[in-house]
């Protein structure tokens, strides 16, 4: 089969869908990775994909640019003739689905998070919801990453219930994200990993740190993630002032978050809403306790008082209280919370579950006989080589 995967960045495809791609290639399918060009585009080729660049404005809503994106996808689909298209993230989900419908190609969508569309009540959000309602008339299946997002789409009549299903996020490679021997820092260290967006709770984190500083709480605070230069992001000036004040240690951006997570005692994410936050999956997989907001997505990973603490959304005082509560735990209690984090991931978020769901969806659409038919030429070639 010719399978196209469309996401808003090549980085996203490589880091979050690599396991799925490897599985599809192993089965003998041709995989086309369609995304804007970045440092990871070449890695997709090395993985065995056909990489197809596309222009996409990720920083807001521009009618002209979005229409061009839709047209680009239409002509890409016309050229590569995929049998099925897998869409992820908002604009590919909306415009990619419309382009696929116009070409008569079935697609499966994945709502990995609701983004700012559902966090704000303005004209942009209303337009986005209308586009969702139109586009989601056409996919064969839509995966959600938590039950709350699924329920919201059904309640707003954006999707028919029978087309929906739930995935455990993007899943996690449990062999790649393995816990290290437990070591507690002499100065308790908190780490927040996220794009520097307001909706990730960055401001609440800073306010909580200021509260702890005034109280004389001995702790170290870190921040890791890309600066977002849109109006939704923290400014460089604000970041520089926090560093100058000695509030945080800014770790910049890294391709491999494992070393930073290993060195931290607790991972924090005071986000306003999530799909299934990848950073928390990675932290839990590495056996770290977590403090996160009591919102959809975060509650899928954090069980309050078991593998971490849940705090109130947009409440820096409650966040500060939970951070103090974490610091005051004994070494054994912190270690046990980390153990429970790892168990939670093993129980619910193994990447194999995501791959299995997609394979089931393909069989449901094309039939097992058809899938085998696509795979037979590859199998024949392997036998001939032997």
Secondary structure as UniProt FT lines:
FT   STRAND          2..6
FT   HELIX           10..16
FT   HELIX           18..26
FT   TURN            27..28
FT   STRAND          30..35
FT   TURN            39..40
FT   HELIX           41..47
FT   STRAND          50..53
FT   HELIX           63..80
FT   STRAND          84..88
FT   HELIX           90..91
FT   HELIX           92..96
FT   HELIX           97..103
FT   STRAND          106..111
FT   HELIX           115..118
FT   HELIX           123..135
FT   TURN            136..138
FT   STRAND          141..144
FT   HELIX           147..155
FT   TURN            156..157
FT   HELIX           161..163
FT   STRAND          164..166
FT   TURN            169..170
FT   TURN            174..176
FT   STRAND          189..193
FT   STRAND          196..197
FT   HELIX           198..200
FT   HELIX           202..215
FT   STRAND          220..224
FT   TURN            231..232
FT   HELIX           236..245
FT   STRAND          249..250
FT   HELIX           258..263
FT   STRAND          266..269
FT   HELIX           278..285
FT   TURN            286..287
FT   STRAND          289..293
FT   TURN            296..297
FT   HELIX           298..301
FT   TURN            305..307
FT   STRAND          308..311
FT   TURN            313..314
FT   HELIX           316..327
FT   HELIX           331..348
FT   HELIX           351..366
FT   HELIX           368..385
//
